[in-house]
Amino acid sequence: GMGKVEEFMDQMDDVMAKARDGPGMILKAAQEQVDGIQKKLEAALADPSSLVPSGGGVAACAAGYYGGEVAKKLRAVSDDTSGLVAVMTKMAEDVQKPMKDLAEGLEKALSQLEGSVKGLAKLPKLIQQEMQGKDSPDDIAKIDTAPMKKALDGGDMDGPLSAIGGMKGVIEGAIAVLKSGAEALQGFLESAPGAVRSAFDLPAPLCALQSVLMSQAPQLMTDLLGMLEKLEGVSLQPVMDAMNGTMDKVANLDVEQIKAPVNKFMESAKELVEKLDKTVSGAKLASGGGMPSMGGMGGFGK
């Protein structure tokens, strides 16, 4: 019955709220952390002394050569990070428009649907109010059926329902953008920690001193690995799951399932209003001698 319509409206309200909020918070967290890694790398490359172990014989004998080798490798990591920053920034920008379009489109469509459905939903109460206490032809003749007929017009349901179904492409675009960004982030997280560790490996002929180096590893390496580990905790999967859920709701929208109960309700209500309208017309023509019969006026379809 009409409960299906209310359930659908509630689902679309939820989709609209999520679209309006968007994936902003998660994307912002990821962006900020990637930016932090990039700035850390840039600062380190501008200060080669931060690339060598602190104190000890290894630092003294290898500082110049070792620092230069580390800088070369970290430059590649910095380039990858810079590329990810660009991807994340573009993803945030590219996903903003489809999410905004989705929220605004749903808001407009639901507003139109709500007007139609609400008008019908209020019809039984409107009829009851008009008929209450009317027990004479003169009273019946004063009933105004115009608002009831207006509610029966129901407004346009096909337009807004088609508009909602047509948003499939908008959602697909947002999902594609998020998927691309998620893959870039995952690829970076799979390669970056190893690249950072590798960058601090001692080159030949100093590799025999590697274990000594790791016992006094540069603070930069520790910091970078810690930042990368923290970035791994930022997952775009919840956003992807929410968008796929939205996609399912829109893609599987059964227009007839929404329209059928409304049309059934309208048919039942129309019959009742027509009978009432005839009764009112008869009451206006009546001259004493009893009120026109209102028999056969049943209830609404359920």
N, C-alpha and C positions, 0 to 999 in steps of 0.2 A: 504494500500500500504506500501511502504518502511517507511512511517511515523510511523507505528506501531513498526517497528524495532528500529527506533531512540528513540521512547518513552520508549521502554523496556531498551535500553542501558542507558538512563538517569536515570531510576528508579534504575537500578543495581549500577550505579555510586553513587547514593545517599545512597544506602544500604552499599556499600563498605566504603564510608566516615564515616558513623555512626559506622560501625564495627571497623574501624581503631581508631576512637576516643574512642569508648567503653564507658562503664558507669563509667569510672575512677573518674571523678570529684565528682559525687554524692556519690560513694562508699567511696572516700577519706574523704569527709565531714562527713559522718556517722561514719567512723572509728575514726576520730579525736575526735569527740564528745563523743563517747563511751569510748575511751581511757582516755579522760579528766575526765569523771565520775569515772572511775576505779581508777585513780590516786588520785582523791579527797577522795575517800573512804579509800584507803590504807593509805593516810596521816592522816586521822582522826582516824583510828583504831590504828595507831602508836602513837597517842597523845590523850588519853582518856579525857583529860581536855576539848577538843573541843566538846565533846559529851553532856555536861551539860549546862543548861541555864546560861547566864551571870548574876552574881550578885543576890541579893535577898535571902530571907530565904530559898526558895526551893533549890537553888543551894547549900547553906551551909549545909543543913541537909541531902540532898539526893545525893550528888555528887558521893560518892564511889559506893553505891548500884545502883543508877540510871545509872551511866556511864557504869557499867558492864552489865546491862540488855540491854542498847542501843547497846553496842558493839556486844553482841550475835546476836541480830537481824540484825544489819548492816553487820555482817559477811556473813549472808545468802544473803543479797542484793549484797555484793561484789562478792560472788561466782557466782551469776547469771550474774553479769556484766562481770566478767572474762570469763564466758562461752560465752557470746555474743561477746566479743572481739575476742575470738578464731573463732567463727562462721563467723564474718565479715571478719577477716583476711583470712580465708580459702575460703570464697566466692570470695574475690577479686582475690585470686590466681587461683581458679578453673575456674572463668569466663574469665580470661585473655587468656588462651590457645584457647578455642573455638572461641573467638572474633578475635584473631590473625589468626587462621586457616581460618575463614570466610573471613576476609579482603584479605589475601594472595590468597585464592582460587578464589575469585571473580576477583581479579586483573589479575590473570593468564588467567582465562576464558574469561574475557572481552577483554583482549589484543588480544587473538586469534580471537574472534568474530569481533573485530574492524578491524583487518587486512583484514578479508574476506569482510566485509561489505564496508569498505572504498575503497577497490580495485574495487568493483562493482560500487560504487557511482561515482568513477572518470572515469568510462568507457565512458560515453557519451562525456565528454569533451575531452578525449583522442582521440576518433574517429573523433570528429570535428576538432581537431588540425591537425591530420594526413591528413584529406581530404581538409583542407582549401587551396584554391589556386591551387588545382590539377585539371587541365583542359585539359590535354593531356595524351595519353597512356604512354609516357615516365615518366610523373609526377606520374601517378597512379601506375606505376610499382615500384616506389620507396617507396610506403607506406609500413610501417613495421607493420604487424598484430600480431607479436609475443607477444608484451606487452598486446594486447587486449585479446588474447587467455589465457594468464597467469591470467589476472583479472577474466576471466570466470571460471577458476578452482575453485575460490571461497573459497578455503581452507576447513578446517573441521569445520562444524557448529554443527554436532551431538555431538561431543566430549565435547566442552565447554558448550553447553546447558545441556547435561546430567550431567556434573560436577556441574553446578549451581543447578539443581534439586536435586542432591545428597547431597547438603549441608543442607537439611532439618534436618538431624540427628544432625549436629553440632549446629544448632540454637536451637533445642529442648533441647540439653544438657545445653546450656547457660541459657535458660529460666528456666529449672529445678533448676539450681544452684541459680539463682536470686530469684525464688519463695521461695525456702527454706530459704534463708537469709531474705527475706522480712517478712516471717511468724515468724521467730525467733525475728526479730526486733519489730514486732507488738505485739507479746506476751510479750516481755520485757516491752514495753511502757504501756501495759495494767495493768501489775502487779507492776512495780517498784515504781510509785508514792505512791500508797497505802502502799506498804511495807516500804517505807521511813517514811511516816507519822506514821505508826504503830510502827516503831522502837523507835520513840521518845515518845510514850505513857507512862505515869507513871504506873508502876506495882503496884498491891495491896501491901501494904495498902495505897500507896501514891496517888491512882487514884483520890481521892477527890480534889487533888490540880492541876488536869489537866488543868483547865481553867487558873489558875495562871501561869502554865508553858508555855502555848501557848502564853500568853501575853509577855513573854520574851524568845521566842523560840530560840534555838541555831542557830547561823549563818549557821552552817553546813547544817541543815535541809532546810533552806531557799535557800542556794546555790544549793543543790542537786535537789530540786524541780524545780528551775529555769533552771538548766542544762537539766533536763529531758523534760521540756516544750520546750526548744530549739531543742532538739533531735526530738521531734514530728514533727517539721517543715521539717525534712529531709525525703522525700518520695522517695521510690524506684519505685513508680508506673509509673512515666514518662519513666523510663528505661524499665520496663515491657511492657508498651504500644508500645514503639519503637521496642522492640524485637518481640512482637506479630505481629506488622505491617510487619516487615521483614519476619517473618514466613509465613504470608499470601501471600506475593509477590512470595516467593520461592515455597511454597506448591501449589499455583494456577498457576504456570508457565505452559502455554500452548505452548509447543514446536512447534506444527504445526502452531500456529498463528504467530510465529516468522519466521518460515521457508517458509510458503506459499508465502508471498509477495516477499521474496528473490528469491525463485525458479521461480516465475512468471516473475520477472525481468530478471533472468538469461536466461530463455527460449527465451524471446523477444530479448535480447541482443545477444544471441548465433546465432539466425537466421540472424540478421543484420551483425554480424561479418563474418559468413560463406559466405554470399552474397558478402561482401566486399572482402573477401579472394579470391573468385572465380574471381571477377573483376580484382584484382591485378594480379592473375595468367594469366588471359586472356591478360591483358595489356603487360605483359612480353613477350607473344608470338606474340603479334600484330606487324605487319610490315607496318607502314604507313596506310592509308586508314581508319582512324577513330578510335575513342576510343570505347572499349566494353561498352555495355549498363549497367547502374547501376539502371535501372528501377526496381520498386517493392521493393526497400529498404525502409521500413517504419521506424517509430520511435519505441521507447521502450515502453513496457507495463507499465501502471501506476498502 
